[in-house]
Amino acid sequence: MIRTFYLVLSLVILSVSSVEAQRKKKNKVEESSPVSSFDSKYYNSLKWRNIGPFRGGRSNAASGVIGDPLTYYFGSVGGGVWKTTDAGTSWSNITDGFLKTGTVGAIEVAASDQNVIYVGMGEHAVRGVMTSSGDGIYRSTDAGRTWTHKGLDDTKHISGIAIHPDNPDWLYVAAQGAFWNDSDSRGIYMSKDGGDSWEKMHEVNASTGAADIVMDENNPRILYAAYWDHRRLPWQVRSGGPGSGIYKSVDGGQNWKKIVKGLPEVMGKVSVTVSPANSDRLYANNLRYSLVNEAFGATKDIKIRLLENTYVKKSQHRISYNELSREKKLTSQRFSFSPNDRPDTEKFIFQRTLREKPYKYGTF
């Protein structure tokens, strides 16, 4: 009996010791496991190249397809929408015969249904010469084979489209509006029926157009809208004013609040995006500035290679913006930039709309 007792006791002690040893070993492995990070040295030798089409002219709008690395769309300012299914080796126009105007300001593919595409007409980059206006929104439900006009004719220039991640019929449109005169058609519009009907959700004033609209992929109720107070005059482009700025809605666009803290008092043309890897981090640019928002104040070195300069800033502010870069050559046109969809790194691609250096990349 005594022998049996000691045998059981020994087995219990060995079992507890084994469990404890495994626990310590696991904790040690977790503590020593390296955190995966983006190493830019592997990409230093890469160079940008033009993938065409070589007679396509300027473009203000492009979109990829989630889950399909070979298919892309872009909208030209004078030739409608083009599509590639081989990563840019060949392109074909997919809107000839469907669009009443040929200038495209925005294009977006629905994340939940890659057959659904929305195109906003009217290039949004104001030029010193001719800038063509559009005739509203078009929709395709067959990956671009056919197109249907969906209204918003009076908006003239559409600069952004945001589609609900789970519902391809629910979308928001940023209407920049006419360049030459005041317009009541500027602002943010919403449709929940694929564009059959529209509701204006927000506007600033008759001289300030919506320059961008972005939806938080992790919480579609949260929207950010960028506004541009501007006017194209015969002798100059007036860029910036009291109407410019960034607005936020947390209820699907029913109510909006202007973000002020940390931003310049007078802003110009603004673009904004939210990181899908971290919903509390926003990126925006304004005239000569590129700005970053660290909402939770995590201290982190942020490096961006922009034009010929490198800028490093540490961000440790709550709900405020920090200036990342300043370049005197940037005067009125915005960059277009967007985060990738990988949760383990925040890598951004910047594209200039000015003439000097067309492409550079930034890694965060």
C-alpha positions as MATLAB code, in Angstrom:
seq = 'MIRTFYLVLSLVILSVSSVEAQRKKKNKVEESSPVSSFDSKYYNSLKWRNIGPFRGGRSNAASGVIGDPLTYYFGSVGGGVWKTTDAGTSWSNITDGFLKTGTVGAIEVAASDQNVIYVGMGEHAVRGVMTSSGDGIYRSTDAGRTWTHKGLDDTKHISGIAIHPDNPDWLYVAAQGAFWNDSDSRGIYMSKDGGDSWEKMHEVNASTGAADIVMDENNPRILYAAYWDHRRLPWQVRSGGPGSGIYKSVDGGQNWKKIVKGLPEVMGKVSVTVSPANSDRLYANNLRYSLVNEAFGATKDIKIRLLENTYVKKSQHRISYNELSREKKLTSQRFSFSPNDRPDTEKFIFQRTLREKPYKYGTF';
ca = [
       0.000    0.000    0.000;
       2.793    2.389    0.981;
       4.752    1.405   -2.096;
       1.745    2.175   -4.318;
       1.302    5.582   -2.634;
       4.899    6.632   -3.289;
       4.674    5.383   -6.866;
       1.578    7.550   -7.554;
       3.180   10.524   -5.804;
       6.298   10.178   -7.957;
       4.219   10.104  -11.139;
       2.335   13.263  -10.092;
       5.596   15.123   -9.344;
       7.100   14.073  -12.690;
       3.947   15.156  -14.531;
       3.886   18.613  -12.868;
       7.592   19.104  -13.532;
       7.134   18.191  -17.190;
       4.239   20.640  -17.617;
       6.197   23.424  -15.915;
       9.254   22.762  -18.067;
       7.163   22.889  -21.242;
       5.543   26.122  -20.107;
       8.913   27.785  -19.476;
      10.246   26.515  -22.786;
       7.214   27.906  -24.648;
       7.535   31.300  -22.970;
      11.219   31.383  -23.811;
      10.503   30.634  -27.471;
       7.805   33.301  -27.622;
      10.065   35.878  -26.038;
      12.943   35.138  -28.373;
      10.898   34.811  -31.567;
      11.938   37.549  -34.010;
       9.214   39.938  -35.167;
       8.811   39.892  -38.929;
       9.534   43.247  -40.521;
       9.986   44.719  -43.962;
      13.657   44.891  -44.977;
      14.090   47.531  -47.663;
      17.574   46.335  -48.687;
      16.011   43.533  -50.726;
      14.238   46.124  -52.884;
      16.999   48.717  -53.288;
      17.931   47.502  -56.778;
      14.363   47.622  -58.100;
      13.490   50.423  -60.502;
      10.144   51.699  -61.723;
       9.248   51.147  -65.347;
       6.365   52.273  -67.500;
       3.980   49.376  -68.148;
       1.835   51.329  -70.627;
      -0.288   51.750  -72.533;
       2.216   54.112  -74.117;
      -0.415   56.259  -75.816;
      -2.721   56.348  -72.806;
      -1.918   59.888  -71.706;
      -2.419   61.128  -68.158;
      -4.260   59.141  -65.508;
      -5.819   60.153  -62.190;
      -7.370   56.810  -61.272;
      -6.292   53.175  -60.950;
      -7.479   50.101  -59.071;
      -6.393   46.526  -58.537;
      -8.488   43.485  -57.673;
      -8.174   41.825  -54.269;
      -6.985   38.259  -54.679;
      -5.937   38.747  -58.315;
      -2.396   40.147  -58.666;
      -2.575   40.251  -62.467;
      -5.744   42.285  -63.057;
      -5.779   46.096  -62.911;
      -7.902   48.949  -64.193;
      -6.981   52.545  -64.868;
      -8.967   55.540  -66.020;
      -7.353   57.983  -68.424;
      -8.288   61.642  -68.710;
      -9.245   61.338  -72.358;
      -9.728   57.681  -73.238;
     -12.045   56.029  -70.732;
     -11.199   52.899  -68.723;
      -8.484   50.380  -69.594;
      -7.927   46.865  -68.240;
      -5.028   44.425  -68.030;
      -5.251   40.771  -66.990;
      -1.526   40.062  -67.359;
      -0.006   42.632  -64.942;
       0.404   45.318  -67.590;
       1.886   43.333  -70.463;
      -1.161   44.228  -72.552;
      -4.066   46.636  -72.096;
      -7.497   46.942  -73.683;
     -10.096   49.673  -73.557;
     -13.316   48.382  -71.972;
     -15.583   51.446  -72.110;
     -15.695   52.459  -75.779;
     -19.309   52.802  -76.807;
     -20.606   53.045  -73.229;
     -19.319   56.349  -71.800;
     -20.660   59.723  -72.899;
     -17.455   61.433  -71.737;
     -13.923   60.086  -71.813;
     -12.274   61.656  -68.769;
     -12.081   59.506  -65.597;
     -11.481   60.878  -62.093;
     -11.972   57.785  -59.897;
     -12.315   54.022  -60.225;
     -12.968   51.356  -57.583;
     -13.557   47.587  -57.628;
     -15.826   46.109  -54.940;
     -13.895   43.979  -52.450;
     -16.821   41.586  -51.987;
     -17.538   41.117  -55.709;
     -14.777   41.726  -58.229;
     -17.339   41.894  -61.042;
     -18.693   45.182  -59.671;
     -16.773   48.294  -60.716;
     -17.666   51.964  -60.270;
     -16.153   54.758  -62.334;
     -16.446   58.458  -61.496;
     -16.086   60.775  -64.454;
     -14.159   64.043  -64.685;
     -10.429   64.264  -63.919;
      -9.763   65.863  -60.535;
      -6.304   67.391  -61.225;
      -6.690   71.060  -62.101;
      -4.278   71.979  -64.863;
      -2.906   75.228  -66.233;
      -4.404   74.359  -69.600;
      -7.455   72.233  -70.353;
      -9.168   70.103  -67.694;
     -12.063   67.996  -68.961;
     -15.293   67.496  -67.021;
     -17.370   64.337  -66.742;
     -20.982   63.220  -66.494;
     -21.281   61.397  -63.174;
     -21.015   57.706  -62.228;
     -20.946   54.513  -64.298;
     -21.284   50.950  -62.997;
     -20.321   47.541  -64.367;
     -21.518   44.246  -62.901;
     -19.599   41.989  -65.300;
     -15.966   43.020  -64.727;
     -16.101   45.804  -67.303;
     -17.787   44.105  -70.256;
     -20.801   46.457  -70.107;
     -21.508   49.739  -68.293;
     -24.583   51.581  -67.034;
     -24.820   55.282  -66.216;
     -25.861   55.877  -62.586;
     -26.449   59.599  -62.275;
     -24.621   62.456  -60.478;
     -24.275   64.266  -63.820;
     -23.894   67.717  -62.261;
     -20.872   66.801  -60.136;
     -18.569   67.430  -63.153;
     -15.414   66.109  -61.433;
     -15.437   63.020  -59.167;
     -12.239   62.421  -57.195;
     -12.927   59.381  -55.022;
     -15.125   56.316  -54.479;
     -15.386   54.125  -51.359;
     -17.326   50.839  -51.474;
     -18.565   48.948  -48.425;
     -16.319   45.869  -47.959;
     -19.309   43.504  -47.590;
     -21.911   45.107  -49.862;
     -21.090   46.080  -53.472;
     -24.281   48.150  -53.732;
     -23.317   50.467  -50.855;
     -20.883   53.191  -51.820;
     -19.785   56.755  -51.168;
     -18.624   59.251  -53.784;
     -16.443   62.346  -53.353;
     -17.648   65.041  -55.760;
     -15.065   67.752  -56.310;
     -17.353   69.782  -58.524;
     -16.858   72.400  -61.219;
     -13.498   74.181  -61.395;
     -14.621   77.531  -62.793;
     -17.534   78.537  -60.578;
     -19.368   77.904  -57.321;
     -21.458   74.733  -57.287;
     -24.021   73.175  -54.961;
     -23.180   69.722  -56.351;
     -19.939   69.403  -54.361;
     -19.677   67.073  -51.383;
     -20.060   63.449  -50.289;
     -22.852   61.309  -51.765;
     -24.091   57.883  -50.661;
     -26.017   55.145  -52.434;
     -27.229   51.859  -50.958;
     -28.764   50.505  -54.155;
     -25.852   50.468  -56.559;
     -26.361   54.040  -57.719;
     -30.072   53.916  -58.507;
     -30.620   56.672  -55.934;
     -28.288   59.089  -54.156;
     -28.273   61.030  -50.906;
     -25.924   63.929  -50.197;
     -24.302   63.201  -46.826;
     -21.996   66.186  -46.379;
     -20.836   69.437  -47.922;
     -18.725   72.400  -46.811;
     -19.579   75.296  -49.113;
     -20.076   76.124  -52.786;
     -16.357   76.690  -53.457;
     -15.029   73.618  -51.609;
     -15.153   70.212  -53.254;
     -14.650   66.735  -51.826;
     -11.158   65.730  -52.972;
     -11.091   62.245  -51.443;
     -13.172   59.715  -49.494;
     -11.909   56.642  -47.628;
     -13.621   53.974  -45.531;
     -12.088   52.101  -42.599;
     -11.985   48.489  -43.804;
     -12.153   47.224  -40.228;
     -15.158   49.400  -39.347;
     -17.162   50.591  -42.384;
     -19.103   53.083  -40.260;
     -15.950   55.198  -40.018;
     -15.335   57.488  -42.981;
     -12.771   60.176  -43.705;
     -13.367   62.880  -46.311;
     -10.821   65.371  -47.608;
     -11.978   68.742  -48.957;
     -10.341   71.248  -51.285;
     -11.241   74.935  -51.388;
     -10.224   75.953  -54.908;
     -11.056   77.851  -58.070;
      -9.683   77.758  -61.603;
      -9.285   81.320  -62.840;
      -8.161   82.317  -66.351;
      -4.796   83.488  -65.012;
      -4.186   81.129  -62.075;
      -5.388   78.222  -59.937;
      -6.437   79.266  -56.436;
      -5.576   76.290  -54.267;
      -6.482   76.247  -50.586;
      -8.623   78.242  -48.224;
     -10.803   78.014  -45.120;
     -12.914   75.228  -46.619;
     -10.023   72.785  -47.099;
      -9.531   70.089  -44.475;
     -10.247   66.553  -43.296;
     -13.581   65.450  -41.841;
     -14.505   62.263  -39.987;
     -17.776   60.382  -39.553;
     -18.307   57.468  -37.157;
     -21.917   56.735  -38.125;
     -21.764   55.976  -41.825;
     -21.835   59.599  -42.936;
     -24.811   60.872  -40.940;
     -22.667   63.280  -38.912;
     -19.217   64.740  -39.556;
     -16.554   66.459  -37.479;
     -13.605   68.412  -38.839;
     -10.159   67.204  -37.695;
      -8.108   70.227  -36.657;
      -5.461   69.278  -34.091;
      -1.960   69.187  -35.527;
      -2.977   70.170  -39.074;
      -2.049   73.443  -40.835;
      -4.503   76.287  -40.328;
      -4.902   76.783  -44.079;
      -4.801   73.645  -46.191;
      -4.810   73.074  -49.932;
      -5.721   69.985  -51.908;
      -5.831   67.060  -49.501;
      -5.759   63.287  -49.907;
      -6.303   60.847  -47.041;
      -6.145   57.098  -46.421;
      -6.419   54.779  -43.423;
      -4.157   51.791  -42.855;
      -5.955   48.420  -43.042;
      -3.285   47.019  -40.709;
      -3.958   49.667  -38.055;
      -7.226   51.614  -38.167;
      -5.849   54.228  -35.781;
      -3.203   55.314  -38.266;
      -4.125   57.771  -41.001;
      -2.012   59.184  -43.785;
      -2.738   62.420  -45.587;
      -1.011   64.994  -47.725;
      -1.578   68.669  -48.261;
       0.147   70.829  -50.855;
       3.837   70.686  -49.802;
       3.245   68.307  -46.905;
       2.900   64.622  -46.213;
       1.313   64.007  -42.835;
       0.867   61.015  -40.572;
      -1.515   60.464  -37.695;
      -0.474   58.244  -34.776;
      -3.754   57.930  -32.910;
      -2.504   55.804  -30.028;
       0.889   57.405  -29.596;
       3.130   54.385  -30.156;
       6.704   55.634  -30.569;
       8.033   54.425  -33.881;
      10.612   55.569  -36.401;
       8.912   56.383  -39.671;
      11.076   56.545  -42.773;
       9.923   57.824  -46.126;
      11.959   58.220  -49.287;
      10.262   60.945  -51.252;
      11.771   62.617  -54.312;
      15.515   62.922  -53.579;
      15.316   63.378  -49.812;
      14.927   61.090  -46.835;
      12.938   62.165  -43.811;
      12.755   60.481  -40.427;
      10.316   61.468  -37.714;
       9.311   59.937  -34.404;
       5.608   60.092  -33.690;
       4.382   60.050  -30.111;
       1.311   62.219  -30.146;
      -2.299   61.343  -29.529;
      -4.836   62.076  -32.257;
      -2.634   64.602  -33.963;
      -0.692   64.849  -37.191;
       3.078   65.060  -37.617;
       4.807   66.467  -40.646;
       6.781   63.788  -42.466;
       8.130   65.647  -45.438;
       8.259   69.001  -47.141;
       9.330   69.638  -50.714;
       9.212   73.109  -52.255;
       8.553   71.737  -55.741;
       5.109   70.482  -54.696;
       2.740   73.363  -55.148;
      -0.830   72.375  -55.827;
      -1.294   68.747  -56.865;
      -1.575   65.901  -54.413;
       0.113   62.538  -54.387;
      -1.982   59.436  -54.679;
      -1.018   56.737  -52.215;
      -2.481   53.697  -50.568;
      -1.430   50.998  -48.111;
      -1.076   47.395  -49.076;
      -3.353   44.813  -47.476;
      -0.712   42.897  -45.520;
      -1.298   43.075  -41.760;
       2.376   42.558  -40.830;
       3.810   45.615  -42.521;
       2.742   49.057  -43.644;
       4.208   49.705  -47.047;
       3.026   52.595  -49.166;
       3.374   53.483  -52.789;
       3.502   57.158  -53.713;
       2.723   58.463  -57.167;
       3.315   62.048  -58.127;
       0.956   63.957  -60.374;
       3.583   66.601  -61.151;
       6.284   66.359  -63.785;
       9.726   65.997  -62.156;
      10.223   62.528  -60.626;
       7.147   60.412  -61.390;
       7.575   57.578  -58.909;
       9.189   56.854  -55.560;
       8.292   54.541  -52.752;
       8.004   54.971  -49.028;
       8.228   52.254  -46.393;
       6.844   52.624  -42.889;
];
